[in-house]
Amino acid sequence: MIEYNLALPNGFGTFLEQLVLHYQLPVQLNCIVTRIDASSSDSIVRLSIRDGRTLQCKYVLITIPLGCLKARSI
């Protein structure tokens, strides 16, 4: 996994908007993911969505409130 540290003076939302526009990325927002499967050798991440869909992705950005992570509630 590659990790980077960035200073984002206009905020993370603005950064993501520009990234999506520049690269014309397909983005799914407000999806409740019930399962993440990154075990495949083909470098594809499979997401099971609460509404029954399965998404296949090269990259996934997951936003989880820090409080949830600290509480280990997920």
Buried (B, 14 or more C-beta within 10 A) or exposed (E): EEEEEEEEEEEEEEEBEEEEEEEEEEEEEEEEBEEEEEEEEEEEBBBBBEEEEEBEBEEEEEEEEEEEEEEEEE
